[in-house]
Amino acid sequence: MRVFVTGASGWIGSAVLPELIAAGHQVVGLARTDASAAAVTAAGAEVLRGSLDDLDSLRTGAEHADAVVHLAFKHDFTDYAGAGRTERAAVTTMCDVLEGKAFLFASGVALLTPGRVATELDEHPMRGPDAPRGGAEELASQYTNRGVRTVSLRFAPTVHGAGDHGFIAELVRIARERGVSGFVGDGANRWPAVHRADAAALVRLALDHAPAGAAVHAVAEEGVPAREIAAAIGHGLGVPVAAAPVDDFGWIGRLFAADIPASSALTRKELGWTPTRPTLLEDLAAGHYFI
Ligand SMILES: NC(=O)c1ccc[n+]([C@@H]2O[C@H](COP(=O)([O-])OP(=O)(O)OC[C@H]3O[C@@H](n4cnc5c(N)ncnc54)[C@H](OP(=O)(O)O)[C@@H]3O)[C@@H](O)[C@H]2O)c1
């Protein structure tokens, strides 16, 4: 297939590109800067210059592809509403021209069903134009009824590995700054996790095999207790580990305090996905988060 990938230069996208190319797909990556274009080219993909704010570039990419893997997102937590509006416009623009083709898009398992294990069959609670991420899952489901093979790629809140700059890296930064590695409450709340390489392998399987309207869970570990994450960070930094108020964690606090376990049993069964890479605690023990 000819696959248009947005976010091709990102943490997950840069692992997805070689995975798709190795499977024989022809990949075109969206790039908004020279540096991103160089990374996409180096991975062996074609470059389409454009951005999430240039809807014509997204339409062009989608029109000339058999499938879209949409991973780009504005991770601006000071304007999360704006990021949601951008996401909604991007999804609409691409899905409008994808009848008979596939649209796979990044979503998350976080906050699906706090306090209980989320499954692929749980509908996403973020609905409507003003919802976080622009209510993208519900929006995409409307296109499923219009002949687009939409597939929601629900990533664990930590897609970890060497070079990660996401949530775990932020927790490490906060612990280093405060001189203590914290958790909220008793730290028994759980976070799902997946290694980046396993997540990328799942994106390829979903592209090739997931049915229209599916949600797939990129979750290798159902839930790692927050206090174990904090302990591993404390060990890696050589700082004490202790309970801390949620406000000590800034914008990430509410999420780090949440109990958000998620299953991938259906994903594994239906797509034959078997995660094989290091667990989150193994990755933290390997030391690369603390360099
Ligand atoms: N990493 C995780 O733990 C995790 C967990 C759950 C869900 N997700 C979701 O998975 C997707 C991929 O995440 P990621 O970790 O790979 O993110 P990332 O490393 O921050 O990469 C984001 C990608 O989006 C591109 N991008 C950002 N703003 C753009 C704009 N205005 N126009 C065009 N491209 C733009 C970036 O391009 P540049 O290279 O040019 O900056 C980059 O390729 C996102 O939707 C994210 O929210 C990630």
The ligand as an SDF file (V2000), in Angstrom:
LIG
                    3D

 48 52  0  0  0  0  0  0  0  0999 V2000
    4.4460    8.8350   23.1590 N   0  0  0  0  0  0  0  0  0  0  0  0
    3.4560    8.4210   23.9640 C   0  0  0  0  0  0  0  0  0  0  0  0
    3.7300    7.9240   25.0720 O   0  0  0  0  0  0  0  0  0  0  0  0
    2.0130    8.5100   23.5240 C   0  0  0  0  0  0  0  0  0  0  0  0
    1.0290    7.9660   24.3510 C   0  0  0  0  0  0  0  0  0  0  0  0
   -0.3060    8.0380   23.9680 C   0  0  0  0  0  0  0  0  0  0  0  0
   -0.6450    8.6540   22.7580 C   0  0  0  0  0  0  0  0  0  0  0  0
    0.3380    9.1960   21.9800 N   0  0  0  0  0  0  0  0  0  0  0  0
   -0.0630    9.8490   20.7250 C   0  0  0  0  0  0  0  0  0  0  0  0
    0.6030    9.2240   19.6280 O   0  0  0  0  0  0  0  0  0  0  0  0
    0.8900   10.1850   18.6170 C   0  0  0  0  0  0  0  0  0  0  0  0
    2.3720   10.1940   18.3240 C   0  0  0  0  0  0  0  0  0  0  0  0
    3.0440   10.5350   19.5340 O   0  0  0  0  0  0  0  0  0  0  0  0
    4.6110   10.7730   19.6030 P   0  0  0  0  0  0  0  0  0  0  0  0
    5.0340   10.3740   20.9700 O   0  0  0  0  0  0  0  0  0  0  0  0
    5.2870   10.1590   18.4220 O   0  0  0  0  0  0  0  0  0  0  0  0
    4.6830   12.3560   19.4940 O   0  0  0  0  0  0  0  0  0  0  0  0
    5.9450   13.2860   19.1820 P   0  0  0  0  0  0  0  0  0  0  0  0
    7.2210   12.5610   19.3610 O   0  0  0  0  0  0  0  0  0  0  0  0
    5.7300   14.5510   19.9600 O   0  0  0  0  0  0  0  0  0  0  0  0
    5.8040   13.5950   17.6440 O   0  0  0  0  0  0  0  0  0  0  0  0
    4.7770   14.4130   17.1820 C   0  0  0  0  0  0  0  0  0  0  0  0
    4.8190   14.4190   15.6750 C   0  0  0  0  0  0  0  0  0  0  0  0
    3.8080   15.3480   15.2470 O   0  0  0  0  0  0  0  0  0  0  0  0
    4.4300   16.3000   14.4060 C   0  0  0  0  0  0  0  0  0  0  0  0
    3.7810   17.5890   14.5580 N   0  0  0  0  0  0  0  0  0  0  0  0
    3.5960   18.2990   15.6890 C   0  0  0  0  0  0  0  0  0  0  0  0
    2.9830   19.4630   15.3890 N   0  0  0  0  0  0  0  0  0  0  0  0
    2.7910   19.4570   14.0510 C   0  0  0  0  0  0  0  0  0  0  0  0
    2.2170   20.3880   13.1400 C   0  0  0  0  0  0  0  0  0  0  0  0
    1.7210   21.5500   13.5510 N   0  0  0  0  0  0  0  0  0  0  0  0
    2.1870   20.0360   11.8330 N   0  0  0  0  0  0  0  0  0  0  0  0
    2.7010   18.8490   11.4110 C   0  0  0  0  0  0  0  0  0  0  0  0
    3.2570   17.9460   12.2120 N   0  0  0  0  0  0  0  0  0  0  0  0
    3.2980   18.2560   13.5150 C   0  0  0  0  0  0  0  0  0  0  0  0
    5.8810   16.3790   14.8480 C   0  0  0  0  0  0  0  0  0  0  0  0
    6.6610   16.9210   13.8100 O   0  0  0  0  0  0  0  0  0  0  0  0
    8.1160   17.5720   14.0790 P   0  0  0  0  0  0  0  0  0  0  0  0
    9.0850   16.4110   14.0840 O   0  0  0  0  0  0  0  0  0  0  0  0
    8.3220   18.4670   12.9210 O   0  0  0  0  0  0  0  0  0  0  0  0
    8.0410   18.2780   15.3870 O   0  0  0  0  0  0  0  0  0  0  0  0
    6.1560   14.9070   15.1040 C   0  0  0  0  0  0  0  0  0  0  0  0
    6.4040   14.2320   13.9000 O   0  0  0  0  0  0  0  0  0  0  0  0
    0.3590   11.5090   19.1550 C   0  0  0  0  0  0  0  0  0  0  0  0
   -0.9510   11.7120   18.7070 O   0  0  0  0  0  0  0  0  0  0  0  0
    0.3610   11.2900   20.6480 C   0  0  0  0  0  0  0  0  0  0  0  0
   -0.5210   12.1650   21.3450 O   0  0  0  0  0  0  0  0  0  0  0  0
    1.6420    9.1280   22.3290 C   0  0  0  0  0  0  0  0  0  0  0  0
  1  2  1  0
  2  3  2  0
  2  4  1  0
  4  5  1  0
  4 48  2  0
  5  6  2  0
  6  7  1  0
  7  8  2  0
  8  9  1  0
  8 48  1  0
  9 10  1  0
  9 46  1  0
 10 11  1  0
 11 12  1  0
 11 44  1  0
 12 13  1  0
 13 14  1  0
 14 15  2  0
 14 16  1  0
 14 17  1  0
 17 18  1  0
 18 19  2  0
 18 20  1  0
 18 21  1  0
 21 22  1  0
 22 23  1  0
 23 24  1  0
 23 42  1  0
 24 25  1  0
 25 26  1  0
 25 36  1  0
 26 27  1  0
 26 35  1  0
 27 28  2  0
 28 29  1  0
 29 30  1  0
 29 35  2  0
 30 31  1  0
 30 32  2  0
 32 33  1  0
 33 34  2  0
 34 35  1  0
 36 37  1  0
 36 42  1  0
 37 38  1  0
 38 39  2  0
 38 40  1  0
 38 41  1  0
 42 43  1  0
 44 45  1  0
 44 46  1  0
 46 47  1  0
M  CHG  2   8   1  16  -1
M  END
$$$$
